[in-house]
């Protein structure tokens, strides 16, 4: 027989009742046998009748006590069976919502994540459990939806350069009069498409690595990382300012460097001619902080959330129509989350973005 929760509860109720009944019978027996209260006065003998022996009331008392004990034990056994039956019925009634939840959960699959328990009734522990599970399903459904959208977008983005490479190769091969110069141009276009595809794959791997958490933790200076990135990302068309104060951090240095690269690359790419970029590092509120602000076109506040989603572009800026991947800020958000940091993205009134990142300090 399966030891279900219902059976265990019924046995528990019956056991507790049986123990309480045994204690009650024992207590009554002790009180009757050794009563602390004085016995009632004996009945007077009938007039002219012979007196009863002194031991007769004692024998009658013992017989009554034995009869009381037997009747109490019989009543206890009968009541114990009744308590077990009532405990079984009550346990089934209490656990009925749990059975309905189990049946609903079994019908939930990866393709039917829209089902919810939606428990009704009193605000008790079972309803709290159902509401918590519904919240978990909301997060799981959102994660599955985001994953499907990401896979679809990644497939599309990877297919585009492959289609371009194939089309260029077919056009070059189909031209019987193609000379060395035209073939060279075709190969250059195929090489450019291959580089774009390589950058996209690298960005996807970085995003996946960031979402898996940190595996390599070490202390580093966020200011030193930002300084190295700035030295390799100099754009003569833009004015780049830097105010780098020491900012000791703890985490994955390679991912932190990718974070700075993506922020600076976005600030340079989505800018305006003759614009500016400002990079700052410091320790604020006890946490190493990186701030990257840039000029650019005005970004509507209601579209700001799109920038943190993979493959979402606003297509504004002097190089926005170039080889942007649409993964820059989504990778930044994943790296910040892996470091258990904080990300703050705000549009500037005159145009551009102000992005602040706070990571963990070495003692965290």
C-alpha positions as CSV (number, residue, x, y, z in Angstrom):
1,X,0.0,0.0,0.0
2,X,1.4,3.4,-1.0
3,X,2.1,5.6,2.0
4,X,0.5,8.8,0.7
5,X,0.3,12.0,2.6
6,X,-3.4,11.4,3.1
7,X,-2.7,8.0,4.8
8,X,0.1,9.4,6.9
9,X,-2.2,12.3,8.1
10,X,-5.0,9.9,8.9
11,X,-2.7,7.6,10.9
12,X,-1.2,10.6,12.6
13,X,-4.7,11.9,13.6
14,X,-5.7,8.4,14.9
15,X,-2.4,7.9,16.7
16,X,-2.7,11.2,18.5
17,X,-6.3,10.5,19.4
18,X,-5.4,7.0,20.7
19,X,-2.6,8.3,22.8
20,X,-4.9,11.0,24.3
21,X,-7.6,8.4,24.9
22,X,-5.2,6.0,26.7
23,X,-4.0,8.9,28.9
24,X,-7.6,9.8,29.6
25,X,-8.5,6.2,30.6
26,X,-5.4,5.9,32.8
27,X,-6.1,9.2,34.4
28,X,-9.7,8.2,35.2
29,X,-8.6,4.9,36.6
30,X,-6.0,6.5,38.9
31,X,-8.5,9.1,40.1
32,X,-11.1,6.5,40.8
33,X,-8.6,4.2,42.6
34,X,-6.7,6.9,44.5
35,X,-9.2,9.7,44.6
36,X,-7.9,12.7,46.6
37,X,-11.5,13.6,47.5
38,X,-13.2,12.0,50.6
39,X,-15.6,9.1,50.0
40,X,-19.2,9.8,50.5
41,X,-20.7,8.6,53.9
42,X,-21.8,5.0,53.9
43,X,-25.5,4.4,53.8
44,X,-27.0,3.5,57.2
45,X,-28.0,-0.1,57.9
46,X,-31.7,-0.8,57.7
47,X,-33.4,-0.9,61.1
48,X,-33.2,-4.2,62.8
49,X,-31.1,-5.7,59.9
50,X,-27.8,-7.3,60.4
51,X,-24.8,-5.1,59.6
52,X,-22.8,-5.7,56.4
53,X,-19.2,-6.8,56.5
54,X,-16.7,-4.0,56.1
55,X,-15.1,-5.6,53.1
56,X,-18.3,-5.7,51.0
57,X,-18.2,-2.0,49.9
58,X,-14.5,-2.5,49.0
59,X,-15.3,-5.5,46.7
60,X,-18.1,-3.6,45.0
61,X,-15.8,-0.6,44.4
62,X,-13.2,-2.9,42.8
63,X,-15.8,-4.5,40.6
64,X,-17.1,-1.1,39.5
65,X,-13.6,0.0,38.8
66,X,-12.9,-3.1,36.6
67,X,-16.2,-2.6,34.8
68,X,-15.4,1.1,34.2
69,X,-11.9,0.2,32.8
70,X,-13.3,-2.4,30.4
71,X,-16.0,-0.2,29.2
72,X,-13.5,2.7,28.7
73,X,-11.1,0.5,26.7
74,X,-14.0,-0.8,24.5
75,X,-15.2,2.8,23.9
76,X,-11.6,3.9,23.2
77,X,-11.1,1.2,20.5
78,X,-14.4,2.0,18.8
79,X,-13.7,5.7,18.9
80,X,-10.2,5.2,17.6
81,X,-11.6,3.5,14.4
82,X,-14.1,6.3,14.1
83,X,-11.3,8.8,14.5
84,X,-9.2,7.1,11.8
85,X,-12.2,7.2,9.4
86,X,-12.9,10.8,10.1
87,X,-9.1,11.6,9.8
88,X,-9.0,9.9,6.4
89,X,-12.0,11.9,5.2
90,X,-10.8,15.2,6.5
91,X,-7.3,14.7,5.2
92,X,-8.7,14.0,1.7
93,X,-10.8,17.2,1.9
94,X,-7.8,19.3,3.0
95,X,-5.5,17.8,0.4
96,X,-8.0,17.9,-2.5
97,X,-6.6,21.3,-3.8
98,X,-3.2,19.7,-3.8
99,X,-4.4,16.9,-6.0
100,X,-5.9,19.4,-8.4
101,X,-2.6,21.3,-8.5
102,X,-0.8,18.0,-9.3
103,X,-3.2,17.2,-12.1
104,X,-2.7,20.7,-13.6
105,X,1.1,20.6,-13.3
106,X,1.1,17.3,-15.2
107,X,-0.7,18.9,-18.1
108,X,1.9,21.7,-18.3
109,X,4.5,21.1,-21.0
110,X,7.1,23.2,-22.8
111,X,4.4,23.9,-25.5
112,X,1.7,24.7,-23.0
113,X,3.3,27.0,-20.5
114,X,0.2,29.2,-20.5
115,X,-1.6,27.0,-18.0
116,X,-1.8,28.3,-14.4
117,X,-3.0,26.7,-11.1
118,X,-5.1,29.8,-10.3
119,X,-6.0,28.4,-6.9
120,X,-9.1,29.8,-5.2
121,X,-10.4,29.5,-1.7
122,X,-9.0,30.7,1.6
123,X,-5.7,32.5,1.8
124,X,-3.8,29.6,3.4
125,X,-0.5,27.8,2.8
126,X,-1.8,25.8,-0.2
127,X,-3.0,28.9,-2.0
128,X,0.4,30.6,-1.2
129,X,2.1,27.5,-2.7
130,X,-0.1,27.7,-5.8
131,X,0.5,31.5,-6.3
132,X,4.3,30.9,-5.9
133,X,4.2,28.2,-8.5
134,X,2.2,30.5,-10.9
135,X,4.9,33.2,-10.5
136,X,7.6,30.5,-11.3
137,X,5.6,29.5,-14.4
138,X,5.5,33.2,-15.4
139,X,9.3,33.4,-15.2
140,X,9.7,30.1,-17.0
141,X,7.4,31.1,-19.8
142,X,9.2,34.4,-20.2
143,X,12.5,32.6,-20.4
144,X,11.3,30.1,-22.9
145,X,9.8,32.9,-25.0
146,X,13.0,34.9,-24.9
147,X,15.0,31.8,-25.8
148,X,12.8,31.0,-28.8
149,X,13.0,34.6,-30.0
150,X,16.8,34.6,-29.5
151,X,17.2,31.3,-31.5
152,X,15.0,32.6,-34.3
153,X,16.9,35.9,-34.4
154,X,20.3,34.2,-34.2
155,X,19.3,31.8,-37.0
156,X,18.3,34.8,-39.2
157,X,21.4,36.8,-38.4
158,X,23.6,33.8,-39.2
159,X,21.8,32.9,-42.3
160,X,22.1,36.5,-43.8
161,X,25.9,36.4,-44.3
162,X,25.8,32.8,-45.6
163,X,23.1,33.7,-48.1
164,X,25.2,36.7,-49.2
165,X,28.3,34.6,-49.6
166,X,26.4,32.0,-51.6
167,X,24.9,34.7,-53.9
168,X,28.2,36.4,-54.5
169,X,29.9,33.0,-55.4
170,X,27.0,32.0,-57.7
171,X,27.1,35.3,-59.5
172,X,30.9,35.1,-60.0
173,X,30.8,31.6,-61.2
174,X,27.8,32.2,-63.5
175,X,29.7,35.0,-65.4
176,X,31.8,33.3,-68.1
177,X,33.6,36.6,-68.8
178,X,34.6,37.3,-65.2
179,X,38.1,38.6,-65.0
180,X,40.6,38.6,-62.1
181,X,39.4,42.0,-60.9
182,X,35.7,41.0,-60.6
183,X,36.7,37.7,-59.0
184,X,38.8,39.6,-56.5
185,X,35.9,41.9,-55.6
186,X,33.6,38.9,-55.2
187,X,36.1,37.3,-52.8
188,X,36.5,40.6,-50.9
189,X,32.7,40.7,-50.4
190,X,32.7,37.0,-49.3
191,X,35.5,37.8,-46.9
192,X,33.7,40.7,-45.4
193,X,30.6,38.6,-44.9
194,X,32.7,35.9,-43.3
195,X,34.2,38.5,-40.9
196,X,30.7,39.7,-40.0
197,X,29.7,36.1,-39.3
198,X,32.8,35.5,-37.2
199,X,32.0,38.6,-35.1
200,X,28.4,37.5,-34.7
201,X,29.4,34.0,-33.5
202,X,31.9,35.5,-31.1
203,X,29.3,37.8,-29.7
204,X,26.8,34.9,-29.3
205,X,29.4,32.9,-27.4
206,X,30.2,35.8,-25.2
207,X,26.5,36.3,-24.5
208,X,26.0,32.6,-23.7
209,X,29.1,32.6,-21.5
210,X,27.8,35.6,-19.6
211,X,24.5,34.0,-19.0
212,X,26.1,30.9,-17.5
213,X,27.6,32.9,-14.6
214,X,31.2,33.5,-13.6
215,X,33.8,30.7,-13.7
216,X,37.0,32.7,-13.4
217,X,37.1,35.2,-10.5
218,X,40.0,37.5,-9.8
219,X,40.7,41.0,-8.6
220,X,41.3,43.7,-11.2
221,X,41.2,47.5,-11.6
222,X,38.3,48.6,-13.7
223,X,40.1,51.9,-14.4
224,X,43.1,49.9,-15.9
225,X,40.7,47.8,-18.1
226,X,38.9,50.9,-19.3
227,X,42.2,52.7,-20.1
228,X,43.4,49.8,-22.3
229,X,40.1,49.7,-24.2
230,X,40.2,53.4,-24.8
231,X,43.7,53.2,-26.2
232,X,42.5,50.7,-28.8
233,X,39.3,52.5,-29.7
234,X,40.4,55.9,-30.7
235,X,38.1,57.7,-33.3
236,X,39.5,60.9,-34.7
237,X,36.0,62.1,-35.7
238,X,34.8,62.1,-32.1
239,X,36.1,63.8,-28.9
240,X,36.7,61.1,-26.3
241,X,37.2,62.3,-22.7
242,X,38.2,60.0,-19.8
243,X,38.3,60.5,-16.0
244,X,39.6,57.2,-14.7
245,X,40.0,56.9,-11.0
246,X,41.0,53.6,-9.3
247,X,38.1,51.2,-9.1
248,X,39.1,47.8,-7.6
249,X,36.7,45.1,-8.7
250,X,36.3,41.4,-8.4
251,X,35.1,39.0,-11.1
252,X,35.9,37.8,-14.6
253,X,38.4,40.3,-16.1
254,X,37.8,39.0,-19.7
255,X,34.1,39.6,-19.4
256,X,34.7,43.0,-17.8
257,X,36.9,44.0,-20.7
258,X,34.2,42.9,-23.1
259,X,31.7,45.0,-21.2
260,X,33.9,48.1,-21.6
261,X,34.5,47.3,-25.3
262,X,30.8,47.0,-26.0
263,X,29.8,50.2,-24.2
264,X,32.6,52.2,-25.9
265,X,31.9,50.6,-29.2
266,X,28.2,51.5,-28.9
267,X,29.0,55.0,-27.8
268,X,31.2,55.5,-30.9
269,X,29.0,53.8,-33.3
270,X,25.6,55.4,-32.4
271,X,26.8,58.9,-32.3
272,X,26.7,62.1,-34.4
273,X,29.5,63.7,-36.5
274,X,31.7,65.8,-34.3
275,X,30.1,64.3,-31.2
276,X,31.7,63.3,-27.9
277,X,32.2,60.3,-25.6
278,X,32.9,60.4,-21.9
279,X,34.3,57.5,-19.9
280,X,34.6,57.6,-16.1
281,X,35.5,55.1,-13.5
282,X,35.3,55.5,-9.7
283,X,34.2,53.9,-6.5
284,X,30.7,55.0,-5.6
285,X,28.7,53.7,-2.6
286,X,31.5,51.2,-2.0
287,X,31.2,49.6,-5.5
288,X,33.5,50.0,-8.6
289,X,31.5,52.0,-11.1
290,X,32.0,52.5,-14.9
291,X,30.1,55.3,-16.6
292,X,30.0,55.8,-20.4
293,X,28.0,58.7,-21.8
294,X,27.8,59.9,-25.4
295,X,26.1,62.3,-27.7
296,X,23.8,61.1,-30.4
297,X,20.3,61.2,-31.6
298,X,17.4,61.5,-29.1
299,X,16.2,58.1,-28.0
300,X,12.5,57.8,-26.9
301,X,12.1,56.6,-23.3
302,X,9.5,54.1,-24.3
303,X,12.0,52.4,-26.7
304,X,14.9,52.3,-24.2
305,X,14.1,48.7,-23.1
306,X,14.6,47.5,-26.7
307,X,18.3,48.3,-26.4
308,X,18.8,45.6,-23.8
309,X,17.2,42.9,-25.9
310,X,19.3,40.8,-28.4
311,X,19.2,41.8,-32.0
312,X,17.2,45.0,-31.3
313,X,18.5,48.1,-33.0
314,X,17.1,51.6,-33.2
315,X,19.1,52.2,-36.4
316,X,20.2,55.7,-35.5
317,X,23.7,57.1,-35.5
318,X,26.5,57.8,-38.0
319,X,27.5,54.1,-38.3
320,X,24.2,52.4,-37.3
321,X,23.6,51.1,-40.8
322,X,27.0,49.5,-40.9
323,X,28.0,46.2,-39.3
324,X,26.3,46.5,-36.0
325,X,25.1,43.2,-34.5
326,X,22.4,44.4,-32.1
327,X,24.0,42.4,-29.3
328,X,26.2,45.1,-27.6
329,X,23.9,46.2,-24.7
330,X,22.3,42.8,-24.3
331,X,25.8,41.3,-23.7
332,X,26.5,44.2,-21.2
333,X,23.3,43.4,-19.3
334,X,24.2,39.7,-19.2
335,X,27.8,40.5,-17.9
336,X,26.4,42.8,-15.2
337,X,23.9,40.2,-14.1
338,X,26.7,37.5,-14.0
339,X,28.7,39.9,-11.7
340,X,25.5,40.6,-9.6
341,X,26.0,44.2,-10.4
342,X,23.6,47.0,-11.3
343,X,23.0,48.5,-14.7
344,X,21.4,51.9,-15.2
345,X,20.7,53.2,-18.8
346,X,19.3,56.7,-19.2
347,X,18.6,58.7,-22.4
348,X,20.1,62.2,-22.4
349,X,17.7,65.1,-23.1
350,X,20.0,66.4,-25.9
351,X,20.5,62.9,-27.4
352,X,22.6,59.9,-26.7
353,X,22.9,57.6,-23.7
354,X,24.3,57.7,-20.2
355,X,25.1,54.1,-19.1
356,X,26.4,53.3,-15.5
357,X,27.6,49.9,-14.4
358,X,28.4,49.0,-10.7
359,X,30.3,45.7,-10.1
360,X,31.4,44.0,-7.0
361,X,34.3,45.2,-4.9
362,X,37.2,42.8,-4.1
363,X,35.8,42.0,-0.6
364,X,32.4,40.9,-1.9
